C-alpha cells in the first residue's frame, strides 16, 4: 500500500472520526502521524476536521446535530457507491462464470 493512501472499502464510525479530529485539535498528534497510524489519506482527515472540528463549526456555525446529519449522509453516499461497485463486480463475475461454463461444456472430454 502506498504512503498516505486509505485502504479501500473501510467505513469509519462517527465516534472514530471525532476521536481523530480531537487528537488533532488537542495537538496530541500531527495529521501525518494520525494518517500513518490509522492508514488514512490526509484528504480524508481534512474532510473529517472540516465536519467535526472546531474550525469548521466556527466558520460555518453549523449545529452539532446538523454536522452529524451531514456526516451520516456522506457515509450513506459512500456506502451507496460501494454497493454499486460490488453489484457491478458481481455482474461481471456472473458473465465470466457463464462464459467459462459454456466454454467448458463445448470442450471435448477425454475418456479414460
N, C-alpha and C positions, 0 to 999 in steps of 0.2 A: 504494500500500500504506500502511496506517495505521501510526502510530507504535507501536512495541512489538509488532507482530504478526509472527509467523513466517510464512514462505512455506509454503503447504500442499504436502504431498507430499514434503518434503525428509526425508531419512534421514541421520543423522549417525553416524559411526563412534564406537566406544567411545574410541578414541585422541583424537578431536577433543573429545569431551565431557570427558575427563580434562584435556586441554590447557586448555580454557576454565576448568574448576574450578581448575586450577593457577594460572592467571593471577589469579584472584580471591583465592586463598589467599595468594599471594605479594604481594598488594596492588599488582600491576602496573597493573591497570585496575579501574574500578568496574563494577558489574553493568550500569549504564546504558550505559557505553562499549562493553562487550562486546556487549550486545544491539543497539546501533546498528551497530557494525562488522560483525556477522555476520547482522543482520536476524533476531534471535531474540526470542521473548517472554520477559519476565522470569520468568514462572512456570516455563518450561521450564528455564532456567538454575538456578533454585532447586531443581528436581527433581534435576538433574544433581549439584548441590552436595551434596544430601542423599545421593545414591547413592555418589558418588565422593570427596567431600570429607572432610577430617579431622574436621570437625564431626560428620558422620553416623556415621563409624566409631567415634569416641569415645563417642557417645551410645548407639549400638546394639551396639557391639562385634561387628560383622559382619565375618568374614574377607574378604579381598580376593577370593578365588575366588567366594564367595557373592554378593558385590556384582556381580561380572561376570556371574554367572548371572542375578541379578535384572534387571540392565540388559538382558541379551540377551532374557530372557523378555518384558520390557516392549517391546523393539523388535519382537519377533515378534508380540505382540498388536497393536501399531500397524500392522505390515505386513498382518496378517490383516484389520484394519478397512479398510485402503486397498484390498486386493484385493476385499473385499465391496462397497465403494463402486464400484469400477471395473466389477465384474460387473453391478451394478445399472444403471450408466450404459450399459453395452453392451447390456443387455436392453432398456432404454428406447429406445436408438438403433435397435435391430433392429425394435422395434414401430413406431417412427416411419417407418423406411425402408419397411417392409411397407405401412403405410398410404399413404405417398406413391406407392409403385409401383402400388398398387391404384387410387388416385385418378387417376394418370396414365393407366392402362390404360382407364379409363372416360371419359376426357376426349376429346371429339370432335376428330379430327385434321383439319387443313386440307389440302386437296390443291391443289397449285400448278400 
